[in-house]
Amino acid sequence: MFLDFVKHHEIDFVKWDQSIGNSYNENPYAYSHWLNMVSPGWEALINSDYSVLIPLPVKKKIGISYISQPRFTQQLGVFTRNPLEHSVINSCLNSIPKKFAKVYLQLNTENYMPRPELRHRITCCLNLESDYDRLYSNFSVHHQRNIVKAIEISKQKNHLASLSANRNEFYDNFKAAIGPKDSSLTKKDYDLMARIISEQGKIILCSSSEGEIFSGLFYLESKTKLVNLFNFTTPNGRENKSMYLILNQWIKQNSNQSRILDFEGSEIKSIAKFYNGFGAIAKNYQIFTKKGFWQM
């Protein structure tokens, strides 16, 4: 399969987005508006009819170009109209020009290749095609009990979990709740996060009748996916089990849809266990790396 290396200014973004939308492995990270935000100047490998697309998030340091997974972007890789053989996916990825000093790409869950040397990560996914009652029946007993308690508390104390238009409120509360616990988030990360929250996705907040915010969820949605991108819970939120309330409502509102809810699993077992308690199953996505010509 012949793929053209295409510079950023040469990409037809309308055709690109239409093709991503028609890809069998579509996800919200592959659209041009997302890539423009997280990887300005990104380039791509594209075949003649835009039915095979590989976004290349290019970075440059001291004049050396390399490819690296953008922040807050879990999965990229090869996007195609129809599934490809493992060998073809491998060939497509090996078409990335050797001029790049190095390549680090997190592929999508449909790009699996039987190459044991490739590292992988896990994400937690829930198929939403069933009705809510069936989805709920697959929740763990522990989660069902906590959801019942969360609903009881919300009725007693008049707590409400609902879509919110106040994006600054979500950002400020996320930073206050998560910032002290996660030293890996830099000022540059927060600046990008603020822009993402202001321009993308939807927000669910759980708050008291007095306006105290307990928990929040910021998620991306696309044709086939819902993605849990950012969330937070305050100490009072944990006491009131407000994240159970939010996630249960999110699942209920989106049940009976031909979509996958991606909790964006975690390398932390306790967090993965929490998401799996909602009936999610673990799916692998691989990490593709490649050295440039001068490192061969």
N, C-alpha and C positions, 0 to 999 in steps of 0.2 A: 504494500500500500504506500503510495507516494504522498507525503505531507510537505506542504510549503511552510517554511519559516517566515512568519509575517510580523513585521514591526507594528507597534501600537497604532500609529497613525494610518496604517494600511488596513486595519481590521474594519469590516463592515459590521458595526455593532447591532444594527437591526437584524441582519441575517444571523449573526451570532446568537442573539437572544432568542430568536425564533427556533433555531436549531437546538439550543439548550432546552427550551420548553418542550421540544418534540423528542428529546433523548429519553431512552428507556431508563437511564440512571440519573435523571435530572435531580439537581439539588440547588438550594438558594445561593451557594457560594460560587457557582459557575457563571452567573449572569454578569454582564458588563458593568452594571451600576455598582455591584458589590466589589468586583475586582478593581474598578476605578478608585474606590474608596480605600481599600486595604493594600493595594499594590499599584500605585500610580505609574503609568508607563508600561504596564504588563504587556508581554508579547505572547505569541501563540504559534502552535503548529496546527495547520488547517488543510484538509483535503479540498479538492476542486469544488465540490458542491456543499461544503460546510456540514457534511454528515458525520465527520470525525473531527473532534476539537480537543486540543490540549492547551489549556491556559498555562502560560509560563510566567510566574511572578518573579520578575527580574529585579535584582538589587545590584548596587554598585558600591564598591569601597576601594578607595585609593586607586581609582581607575580600572579596577578589576570587576568584571561582571560575573554574577553567579545567580543561581535560582534557589529560593528558599520559601518555605511555606509561610504565608502571611499570618499575622497575629489574628486570633479569633476566627480562624478559617480551618475547620477540622479536616475537610475532605475536598481534594481537587482530583487531578488525574485525567484519564481519558473518558470523554463523553461521546456517545455514539447513538445513532438512531436505533440500531439493533445490537444485540449482544455479539461480542467478538470472541474468537478462539483465544486461549491463553497466549499462544505463540504470537498472535497478531498484536495483542496488547503489549507484549514484551518488545516486539519490533517497533511499534509506534513510540514507546518510551525511549528506546535506544536511538530514535531519530533526533532526539534533542541535540542541537549542535554542540560539538566539542569545544567551541570557543568559550563556553561558560566554565569558569574555574572549578565549579562543583555544582551538583544538583541535589537538592533535598526536597522531595515532594511526598506529601501524604495523599495516597490514592483514595478513591472512593470504594465503598464496600463491594461494588460490582466489578472491580478491576483485579480480582484475585488472580494471582499467578502461582503455580506450584514451584516456587523457588524458596526453599527452606532458609536460605541465607538472608532473605529479606525480613527485617524486623516488622512487627505488627503491633497495633493497638486495638483496643476494644471500645465499641460504643454500644449503648443499650437502646434497642429499637422496639417499638410497639406498633403492630399492624392495627389500624383503626377501622377496618372494613366491617367488623362485627358491631352489633348494637351494644349499647352501654351495659345492659344487664349481663351479657355474655362476657364483655371485657372485665366488668367488676368481679364476676365469678372467678376470674383468673388472678385477681389480686391475692396476695398472701393474707392469711388470717390476721396476722399482726397489722397489716395495712388496713384491712376492712374495719378492725376494731378502732384504729386511730381515726379513720375517716368518720365513723359514727360519733366518736367523741368530739371531733372537730366541728361537725355539724351541730351537735348539741350545744357546744360552747358558743358557736356563732348565733344560735337562736336565743340563748340565755342572755348573752352580752351585746346582742345586736351588732355583731361583726359582719362585715360584707366583703366578699371577694368579687371584683368586677373589672372589666376593661377600663383602662384609664388613659386619658389624653395628656396627663401631666408628666411629660418626659423628664423634665428637670427634677421633679420630685423623686422619680425612680432612681435617677443617676446619683443624686445627693444621698439617698438612703442606702444605695448599694455601696457607695464609697465609704460611708460611715460604718456600715456593718462588716464589709469584707476587707477594706483597706488595712486595718490593724492586724488582720490575720494572714494576709497574703502579701508578703514583701516582694514577690516576683513582679507585681504590677508596677510599672514605672510611670512617670509623668506622661511619657509618649503614649503608653498604653491607655492611660485614662483619657488623654486627648482624643485618641482614636475611638475609644468607647463612647465618649460624649457625642462624637459626630455620628457614629452608628445609631445610637439611641435616638438622636434628633431626626434622622432621615429614614430609618428602616424599621421594620418589625412592628410588633404590638406588645402591649403591656397589660398584665393583670396585677392589681394591688389588692392586698387584704388589709383592711383597716377597721378601727373601732368607730363607733358613732361620734366620738369626740375628735376623730381625725388622726389618731395615732396609727402609724403604718407598722404592720407586723411583718409582712413578707411581700416580696415582689417577684414577678417572672417577666422577663423580656424574651420574646421568641420571634424567630423568623418563620415565614410561611411562603411556600411556593406551590407549584402545581401538584407535586406528589409528596411534599415533606412539610413537617412542622419541626422546628429545631429549638430546643431549650438552650439559649445562648448564655444568658446571665440570670442569676437569681440570688436572692438573699433572704435571710430570716433574722430578726432581732431576738434577743433573749426572751422578751415577752411573746414574740411570735412562736418560739419553740414551746413555751409553756401552753399556749393556746392551740398548738398543733396546726397553725395557719397554712403551712406549706402543703399539708395533706389536703386541706380545703381547696387550695388553688389548683393543685395538680389533678385532683379528682374532678373538679369543675372543668378544667381544660380538656381532659379526656372525654368527659360526658358531652361537652358542647361540640366536639369534633368526631364523635363516634359515627359509625355508618358512612364513613368517607373512604375513598380509595387513596389513602395517604398513609405514610409512615411517620409516627412521632418518634423523633430521635432525641433521647434524653442527653445525648453527648456523654455517655458513660465516663468512667473515671478510672485512673490507675489506683485510686484509693478504694480498697475493697469495701469499706463501709458505705461509701457513696454509691458504688455500683450496686451493692445489695439493696440500698434504699430504692433505686430506680427499678431494679428487677422485681421488687415487691409489688410494682404496678403491672406486672405481667410482661414486662419487657424482656427480650432475649438478647444475648450478647452476639454482636456481629464484629468480625475482624475487618480492619482496613490496613493495608500494607504501607510501608515506607520505602519509597524508591530513591536510591542514591546513585550518583554517577560522578566520576572524576573527569575533569577536563583534559585536553590533550597534553598540557604541560605537566600534569600529574601522573600520566600513564607510565 
